Amino acid sequence: MSLDCPILHVDMDAFYASVMIRDRPELHDVPVVVGGGHRGVVLSANYPARRYGIRSGMPGAEAARLCPQAVTMPPDFGLLTPVSKAIMETFRTITPLVEVTSLDEAFLDVRGAVRLFGPPEAIAERLRSRIRAEHGITCSVGIAASISVAKLASRQAKPDGVRVIVPDRFVAEVHPLDVGVLYGVGEATRQRLHRLGLVTVGDVAAIEVGLLRRMLGHHLGGHLHALVWGSDRTELVPGGAGVFGFGEGEPEGSMGAQHTLAVDVRDRAALRRELLRLTARVTARVRGAARTGRTVTVTVRFTDFTTVQRSRTLPEPTDVTQEVYAVAVTLLDALLDARRPRPAAVRLVGVRVEGLRHLRPVDTRQLALGERDPGWPDADRAVDRAVGRFGSAAVRRASLL
């Protein structure tokens, strides 16, 4: 079994809420929601709150309607991030093959650790015991041969359990389930499959892959075919999720920030100012990590909760705020123009720099003949030094005052 199921998916149980209330015993049996509020979305809800139907990603107003008596608190990343980092380091004491997907979950490949620590089930129990003892929270572990099946198993193990799905039992245990249980199949895809009469995992598995691609598109059809047979990715990409402040995971090769606005905003000048503020925050982190990135992605969420993204890849990698912002503004305008003729009221805006790589001396861009050095890199680093010494309010762009 240790060779058949080397992939563990470890997922903290209601991580944000668990950490926020672990030293407050009076809240352990009370519905608690982290995030949300009047304008935001729920980042986490403890299990008493989940009994009312509250779930992550739900608008805060809806959560308040479902459970008016719930205690709502903002996330404290100064508390959450160190706990997350410590847990990830615990994982790396077992195996160096750790793929972190967010603050509260990661995949582990333990095939090289079984001789020292025993079979995957024993490793799972060892990790759960350490996390409970060292951090006062619980986690659930899924064990399988591939990424998606381990993720499915950890969901079934919640809360505070271990679940193994071996390859020989995959068809019997998974094919009768609703297709929405598959990792990466969101509600929109689930509804689309249901409209086609494909309700269970087995229904999709019965469709030949070529026909599935013709029905759903080449990429989605092929991806679903792999998922329904448990034959998706089995090799991990070791890496970390990065430090972030908005409650969404980042892959190792990107850094981003987004913000839910206090009121719906239609004014483009106001949206551009918010985008500049977020861009400055992100590029400062990129420079602080000695990285540069080539792809800029802008996210916009409208008042109907439609969320859209656009990306553009630059000719050369950069960590310069003004260069990233210039691209981000173009992407923002394109997203807003796509909503015409209806007025585009926005409730959330975000920016991300992707394709990060370590900064090297050769990454310095050569100016073209006759091109004038705008001086932005030097200005950015001067701001970084001032902020590092005197705090984030020491230097601000005039347009943000």
C-alpha positions as CSV (number, residue, x, y, z in Angstrom):
1,M,0.0,0.0,0.0
2,S,2.9,2.4,0.7
3,L,3.9,2.2,-2.9
4,D,0.4,2.3,-4.3
5,C,-0.7,5.4,-2.3
6,P,2.3,7.7,-1.8
7,I,0.4,11.1,-2.0
8,L,-1.0,12.7,1.1
9,H,-3.3,15.7,1.0
10,V,-3.3,17.4,4.5
11,D,-6.0,20.0,5.0
12,M,-6.5,22.0,8.2
13,D,-10.0,21.8,9.6
14,A,-11.6,25.3,9.4
15,F,-8.0,26.7,9.7
16,Y,-8.8,30.4,9.9
17,A,-11.5,30.0,12.4
18,S,-9.7,27.3,14.4
19,V,-6.6,29.4,14.9
20,M,-8.5,32.6,15.6
21,I,-10.5,31.0,18.4
22,R,-8.2,28.3,19.8
23,D,-7.3,30.5,22.8
24,R,-10.9,31.6,23.3
25,P,-12.7,28.5,24.8
26,E,-15.9,30.5,25.1
27,L,-16.2,30.5,21.3
28,H,-15.5,26.8,20.6
29,D,-19.2,25.9,20.5
30,V,-20.5,29.2,19.1
31,P,-20.9,29.9,15.3
32,V,-17.8,31.9,14.3
33,V,-17.2,33.4,10.8
34,V,-13.8,34.7,9.8
35,G,-14.0,37.4,7.1
36,G,-17.3,38.3,5.5
37,G,-18.6,41.4,7.1
38,H,-20.9,43.8,5.2
39,R,-18.9,43.7,1.9
40,G,-16.5,40.8,2.0
41,V,-16.7,37.0,1.5
42,V,-16.4,34.4,4.2
43,L,-12.8,33.0,4.5
44,S,-13.7,30.4,7.0
45,A,-16.5,29.2,9.3
46,N,-16.2,26.8,12.2
47,Y,-18.3,23.7,12.3
48,P,-21.1,25.2,14.5
49,A,-21.5,27.9,11.8
50,R,-21.4,25.4,9.0
51,R,-24.4,23.7,10.4
52,Y,-26.3,26.8,9.4
53,G,-25.1,26.4,5.8
54,I,-22.3,29.0,6.0
55,R,-19.3,28.1,3.8
56,S,-16.1,29.6,2.5
57,G,-16.5,32.0,-0.4
58,M,-20.1,33.0,0.6
59,P,-20.9,36.7,0.7
60,G,-20.8,38.0,4.2
61,A,-24.4,39.4,3.9
62,E,-25.7,35.9,3.1
63,A,-23.8,34.4,6.0
64,A,-25.3,37.0,8.3
65,R,-28.8,36.2,7.0
66,L,-28.3,32.4,7.6
67,C,-26.9,32.9,11.1
68,P,-27.5,36.4,12.5
69,Q,-26.1,35.4,15.9
70,A,-22.7,34.2,14.5
71,V,-19.6,35.9,15.8
72,T,-17.8,37.6,12.9
73,M,-14.1,38.5,13.1
74,P,-11.5,39.7,10.6
75,P,-8.6,37.4,9.8
76,D,-5.4,38.2,11.7
77,F,-2.6,37.2,9.3
78,G,0.0,38.2,11.8
79,L,-1.3,35.2,13.8
80,L,-2.3,32.9,10.9
81,T,0.8,33.1,8.7
82,P,3.4,32.0,11.4
83,V,1.1,29.0,12.3
84,S,0.9,28.1,8.6
85,K,4.7,28.4,8.1
86,A,5.3,26.2,11.2
87,I,3.0,23.5,9.9
88,M,4.6,23.5,6.5
89,E,8.0,23.1,8.1
90,T,6.5,20.1,10.1
91,F,5.6,18.6,6.7
92,R,9.2,19.0,5.5
93,T,10.5,17.1,8.4
94,I,8.8,14.1,6.9
95,T,9.6,14.7,3.2
96,P,11.1,17.5,1.1
97,L,8.4,16.8,-1.6
98,V,5.8,19.2,-0.3
99,E,3.5,21.2,-2.7
100,V,1.8,24.0,-0.7
101,T,-1.5,25.1,-2.3
102,S,-2.6,27.6,0.4
103,L,-2.1,28.7,4.0
104,D,-3.9,25.6,5.2
105,E,-3.3,22.7,2.9
106,A,-0.5,20.9,1.1
107,F,0.2,17.7,-0.8
108,L,3.1,15.5,0.3
109,D,4.8,12.7,-1.5
110,V,5.9,10.3,1.2
111,R,7.2,7.4,-0.9
112,G,10.8,8.2,0.3
113,A,9.7,8.4,4.0
114,V,8.0,5.0,4.5
115,R,11.2,3.2,5.5
116,L,11.8,5.7,8.3
117,F,8.3,6.6,9.4
118,G,6.2,3.6,8.3
119,P,3.3,3.4,5.9
120,P,1.3,6.5,4.7
121,E,-1.4,5.9,7.3
122,A,1.1,6.0,10.1
123,I,2.7,9.1,8.6
124,A,-0.8,10.7,8.5
125,E,-1.4,10.0,12.1
126,R,2.0,11.2,13.1
127,L,1.4,14.5,11.4
128,R,-2.1,14.9,12.9
129,S,-0.8,14.2,16.3
130,R,2.0,16.8,16.0
131,I,-0.2,19.5,14.6
132,R,-2.8,19.0,17.4
133,A,-0.1,19.0,20.1
134,E,2.0,21.9,18.7
135,H,-0.8,24.2,17.4
136,G,-4.0,23.2,19.1
137,I,-5.9,22.6,15.9
138,T,-7.0,19.5,13.9
139,C,-6.5,18.4,10.3
140,S,-7.8,15.8,7.9
141,V,-5.6,13.7,5.6
142,G,-6.5,12.0,2.3
143,I,-4.2,9.3,1.0
144,A,-4.2,8.1,-2.6
145,A,-2.1,7.5,-5.7
146,S,-2.8,10.8,-7.4
147,I,-3.4,14.5,-6.5
148,S,-7.1,14.7,-7.2
149,V,-8.0,11.4,-5.4
150,A,-6.0,12.5,-2.3
151,K,-7.9,15.8,-2.3
152,L,-11.2,13.9,-2.6
153,A,-10.2,11.6,0.3
154,S,-9.3,14.4,2.6
155,R,-12.7,16.0,2.0
156,Q,-14.4,12.7,2.9
157,A,-12.1,12.5,6.0
158,K,-13.3,15.8,7.4
159,P,-13.4,16.8,10.2
160,D,-10.3,15.4,12.0
161,G,-9.9,12.1,10.2
162,V,-7.9,10.0,7.7
163,R,-9.3,8.5,4.5
164,V,-7.5,6.1,2.1
165,I,-8.7,5.5,-1.4
166,V,-6.6,2.7,-3.0
167,P,-6.5,2.4,-6.8
168,D,-8.2,-1.0,-6.7
169,R,-11.2,0.5,-4.9
170,F,-11.4,3.7,-6.9
171,V,-14.2,2.7,-9.3
172,A,-16.3,1.1,-6.6
173,E,-16.0,4.0,-4.2
174,V,-15.9,7.0,-6.4
175,H,-17.9,6.3,-9.6
176,P,-21.3,6.3,-7.8
177,L,-20.6,9.8,-6.4
178,D,-21.9,13.1,-7.8
179,V,-19.4,14.4,-10.4
180,G,-19.2,17.6,-8.3
181,V,-16.9,15.8,-5.8
182,L,-14.0,15.8,-8.2
183,Y,-11.1,18.1,-7.5
184,G,-11.4,21.1,-9.8
185,V,-15.0,20.6,-10.9
186,G,-16.8,23.7,-9.8
187,E,-20.5,24.4,-9.6
188,A,-20.7,25.8,-13.1
189,T,-19.0,22.7,-14.6
190,R,-21.2,20.4,-12.4
191,Q,-24.4,22.0,-13.6
192,R,-23.2,21.8,-17.2
193,L,-22.5,18.1,-16.9
194,H,-25.8,17.6,-15.2
195,R,-27.6,19.2,-18.1
196,L,-25.9,16.7,-20.4
197,G,-27.2,13.9,-18.2
198,L,-23.8,13.2,-16.7
199,V,-24.7,13.2,-13.0
200,T,-22.2,10.8,-11.4
201,V,-18.5,10.2,-11.9
202,G,-19.4,6.9,-13.5
203,D,-21.6,8.6,-16.0
204,V,-18.7,10.7,-17.2
205,A,-16.3,7.7,-17.1
206,A,-18.7,5.8,-19.5
207,I,-18.1,8.4,-22.2
208,E,-15.2,7.8,-24.6
209,V,-12.5,10.4,-24.2
210,G,-12.8,11.6,-27.8
211,L,-16.5,12.2,-27.5
212,L,-16.0,13.9,-24.1
213,R,-13.6,16.3,-25.8
214,R,-16.1,17.0,-28.6
215,M,-18.8,17.7,-26.0
216,L,-16.8,19.8,-23.5
217,G,-13.8,21.0,-25.4
218,H,-10.4,19.4,-25.9
219,H,-8.8,20.5,-22.6
220,L,-11.8,20.1,-20.2
221,G,-12.8,16.8,-21.8
222,G,-9.3,15.3,-21.5
223,H,-8.9,16.7,-17.9
224,L,-12.2,15.2,-16.8
225,H,-11.4,11.9,-18.4
226,A,-8.3,11.7,-16.2
227,L,-10.1,12.8,-13.1
228,V,-12.9,10.2,-13.4
229,W,-10.3,7.4,-13.7
230,G,-8.0,8.7,-11.0
231,S,-5.2,9.0,-13.5
232,D,-4.3,12.7,-13.1
233,R,-1.0,14.1,-11.8
234,T,1.1,11.9,-9.5
235,E,4.3,14.0,-9.3
236,L,4.4,17.0,-7.0
237,V,6.0,20.4,-7.7
238,P,7.7,21.3,-4.4
239,G,7.1,24.9,-3.4
240,G,5.5,27.3,-1.1
241,A,2.4,29.5,-1.1
242,G,4.0,32.8,-0.2
243,V,2.9,35.3,2.3
244,F,-0.3,37.1,1.4
245,G,-3.0,39.1,3.1
246,F,-6.3,38.4,1.4
247,G,-7.1,34.8,2.2
248,E,-6.5,33.2,-1.2
249,G,-3.7,30.8,-2.0
250,E,-0.8,31.8,-4.3
251,P,1.3,29.4,-6.3
252,E,5.0,29.7,-5.7
253,G,5.5,31.5,-9.0
254,S,3.2,34.4,-8.3
255,M,2.4,37.2,-5.8
256,G,-0.8,39.2,-5.7
257,A,-3.2,41.2,-3.7
258,Q,-6.9,42.1,-4.0
259,H,-9.4,44.2,-2.0
260,T,-13.1,44.2,-1.6
261,L,-14.2,47.8,-1.9
262,A,-16.2,49.5,0.9
263,V,-18.9,50.5,-1.6
264,D,-19.7,49.6,-5.2
265,V,-17.5,51.7,-7.5
266,R,-18.1,52.7,-11.1
267,D,-15.7,55.6,-11.3
268,R,-12.6,54.5,-13.3
269,A,-10.3,57.0,-11.7
270,A,-11.1,55.6,-8.2
271,L,-10.6,52.0,-9.5
272,R,-7.3,53.0,-11.0
273,R,-6.1,54.5,-7.7
274,E,-7.0,51.3,-5.9
275,L,-5.2,49.3,-8.6
276,L,-2.1,51.5,-8.1
277,R,-2.2,50.9,-4.3
278,L,-2.4,47.2,-4.8
279,T,0.3,47.1,-7.5
280,A,2.7,49.1,-5.3
281,R,2.1,46.5,-2.5
282,V,2.7,43.5,-4.8
283,T,5.8,44.8,-6.5
284,A,7.3,45.8,-3.2
285,R,6.9,42.1,-2.1
286,V,8.3,40.9,-5.5
287,R,11.4,43.1,-5.0
288,G,11.7,42.1,-1.3
289,A,11.9,38.4,-2.5
290,A,14.6,39.3,-5.1
291,R,12.3,38.2,-7.9
292,T,11.0,39.5,-11.2
293,G,7.9,38.5,-13.1
294,R,6.7,38.6,-16.7
295,T,2.9,38.1,-16.5
296,V,0.4,40.6,-15.0
297,T,-3.1,39.5,-14.2
298,V,-6.0,41.7,-13.1
299,T,-9.1,40.4,-11.3
300,V,-12.4,42.2,-11.1
301,R,-15.5,41.1,-9.3
302,F,-18.7,42.9,-10.2
303,T,-21.7,43.5,-8.0
304,D,-23.5,40.4,-9.4
305,F,-20.5,38.4,-8.1
306,T,-19.3,37.7,-11.6
307,T,-15.5,37.4,-11.3
308,V,-13.3,37.9,-14.5
309,Q,-9.6,38.0,-15.1
310,R,-7.3,39.2,-17.9
311,S,-3.6,38.6,-18.2
312,R,-0.7,39.9,-20.3
313,T,2.8,38.7,-20.6
314,L,5.6,41.3,-20.9
315,P,8.6,41.0,-23.2
316,E,11.0,41.2,-20.3
317,P,10.6,40.3,-16.6
318,T,10.1,43.3,-14.2
319,D,9.7,44.3,-10.6
320,V,9.0,48.0,-11.4
321,T,5.7,49.3,-10.0
322,Q,5.1,51.7,-12.9
323,E,5.7,49.1,-15.5
324,V,3.3,46.6,-13.9
325,Y,0.7,49.3,-13.2
326,A,0.7,50.5,-16.9
327,V,-0.2,46.9,-18.0
328,A,-2.7,46.5,-15.1
329,V,-4.6,49.7,-16.1
330,T,-4.9,48.5,-19.7
331,L,-6.3,45.1,-18.5
332,L,-8.7,46.8,-16.1
333,D,-10.0,49.1,-18.8
334,A,-10.5,46.1,-21.1
335,L,-12.5,44.2,-18.4
336,L,-14.7,47.2,-17.7
337,D,-15.3,47.9,-21.4
338,A,-16.4,44.3,-21.9
339,R,-19.4,44.9,-19.6
340,R,-20.7,47.7,-21.8
341,P,-23.4,48.9,-22.5
342,R,-24.4,48.1,-18.9
343,P,-22.7,50.3,-16.2
344,A,-19.8,48.3,-14.7
345,A,-20.1,48.5,-10.9
346,V,-17.2,46.8,-9.2
347,R,-17.0,45.4,-5.7
348,L,-13.5,43.8,-5.8
349,V,-10.3,44.5,-7.7
350,G,-7.0,42.6,-7.6
351,V,-3.6,42.4,-9.3
352,R,-1.1,39.6,-9.5
353,V,2.5,39.2,-10.9
354,E,3.1,35.7,-12.2
355,G,6.0,33.8,-13.8
356,L,8.3,34.9,-11.0
357,R,12.0,34.0,-11.1
358,H,15.0,34.9,-9.1
359,L,16.6,38.2,-9.9
360,R,20.0,37.9,-11.5
361,P,22.4,40.7,-12.7
362,V,21.7,39.7,-16.3
363,D,18.0,40.4,-15.8
364,T,18.7,44.1,-15.9
365,R,17.1,45.3,-19.1
366,Q,19.3,47.0,-21.7
367,L,18.0,50.3,-22.8
368,A,17.2,50.7,-26.5
369,L,19.3,53.1,-28.5
370,G,18.0,56.6,-27.7
371,E,15.7,55.4,-24.9
372,R,15.7,57.5,-21.8
373,D,16.0,55.8,-18.5
374,P,12.8,56.7,-16.6
375,G,14.4,56.1,-13.2
376,W,11.5,54.1,-11.9
377,P,13.6,51.2,-10.5
378,D,15.7,53.6,-8.4
379,A,12.6,55.4,-7.2
380,D,11.0,52.1,-6.2
381,R,14.0,51.0,-4.2
382,A,14.3,54.4,-2.5
383,V,10.6,54.0,-1.4
384,D,11.3,50.4,-0.2
385,R,14.2,51.7,2.0
386,A,12.1,54.5,3.4
387,V,9.2,52.2,4.2
388,G,11.5,49.6,5.7
389,R,13.0,52.2,8.0
390,F,10.0,54.5,8.8
391,G,6.9,52.4,8.1
392,S,4.3,52.1,5.4
393,A,3.0,55.6,5.7
394,A,6.5,57.2,5.2
395,V,6.2,57.6,1.5
396,R,3.0,57.6,-0.7
397,R,2.3,58.4,-4.3
398,A,0.6,61.8,-4.6
399,S,-2.5,60.2,-6.3
400,L,-3.1,58.1,-3.3
401,L,-3.1,60.9,-0.8
